[in-house]
Every structure is written in structure tokens, then in C-alpha cells.
Amino acid sequence: MNKNLENEKSLVFSYLQLRKVIGLLGITFPFILSLGALILFKTGIQGSISSYYHTGMQDVFVGTLCIIGFFLLSYKGYKPWDNIVGDLGCIFAVGLALFPTRPAGVTSSGDIIIGYVHLAFAILFFSTLICFSLFLFTKTDPDPKKIPTKRKQQRNKIYKVCGYVMGFCILLIAIYFFLPNTIALLFVRYNPVYWLEALAIFAFGISWFTKGEAILKDKVKLPE
């Protein structure tokens, strides 16, 4: 077998595995936090994913975000812009981990400021994830002679659905925060922010898991 071809196959395999790992982390992240807190620390569902920083699952929360961040840093796309978005995603993920959300109850002015920084990182982080799903993963070869495979077209639909789900969840969270207190209090007991964030993160995981061709893989056999 040609050595260059063998190296190319190894590189493709590594990239696919990296994307699958990122996807699995995204899919399992909300469940690991909530179930871990419930089983290990008898802690119920929190108001948001970020609120798990202030529970016994703090190390898991911080560690998983940092792992996702550095995996995004390792991500290499086909164009320089892909790499830039991955690098930004790393910065925003690590920022989420290092600047925690404001704890419940009475807080200091410092906690409030850090909470706003956390919110900014959260918005930027999800923006990069949406960008990956809607604009980067859906790109096809510009050569008009190379028609996207049926599987590629199907994967593109999944990327778009995941991107729209993430965007819709973030929009609903924003609307919730701007609701009058009398109306918002009606939903507090259901922890809407947690469930919307969990759904958005799950969609992010599905998108990357698909990008790793764990599902709908092209049936193309490389020459030996």
C-alpha cells in the first residue's frame, strides 16, 4: 500500500474519532451532571447546566468543558476559518469553566460581574457551535463536478436541524429571562433553563457525532 495513502487514511480516521469523542461528550454531558449529582450527592435538578458548578459535580463540570475546549482546539477543518472557529470555541468553553455562573442567593458584586462574564462566554460558545452545524459542517466541495453523496446530503439535514434546535433553545432562554417576574415564577419549578440548555448541548453532541460519521457514513472504500 502506498505510504502516503496509508498516512491519509490514518489522518482521516483520527479526525473522525476526534469528532465522535466531542459528540459523545456533548450527548452525555447533561446526563452525567444531573445523574451524578442525584446519585452521589442527592442533589436535584439545578436551575441551569452551569449551576452544577456550585454542586458536588463542580470538577466534572469544569473538567468536561475544558476537555471539549481542547478537543475543539485540536480540530482541523478544510479551511482556515474552520480552525479559527474551533480555536474560539476552545477559548469560550474554557472561559465558561473558569468564570462560573452566579450562585443562588445573596451574592457579592464580584459574583455578579463574574456571572455576566460567564453569560457572555455561554452566548459566544453556543454561537460557535451553531456556526459549526449550520455553516461549516454543511459545506461541500466547490468543484461542480463533485456531487455530494446521498449520505452527505442526509448528514447536512441533521447538521441544520441540530443548529436550528440550538438556536431555538437559546432564543427561548433569552425570552424566559425577559419575562415579567409574575410569569417567570410560573415556570421556575420546572427548571426550563436547565432543560433548554440540556437539549441544546445534546443537539451539539448529535451534530458532532454525525460529523464523525458514527451514523450515515459514506460507503466509500479507499483503494488498497
Secondary structure, DSSP 8 states (H G I E B T S, - for coil): --HHHHHHHHHHHHHHHHHHHHHHHHHHHHHHHHHHHHHHH-----SSSGGGGGSTTHHHHHHHHHHHHHHHHH---SSHHHHHHHHHHHHHHHHHHHS----SSS--HHHHHHHHHHHHHHHHHHHHHHHIIIIITT---S-TTS---HHHHHHHHHHHHHHHHHHHHHHHHHHHHTS-HHHHTTTGGG-HHHHHHHHHHHHHHHHHHHHTTSSS--------
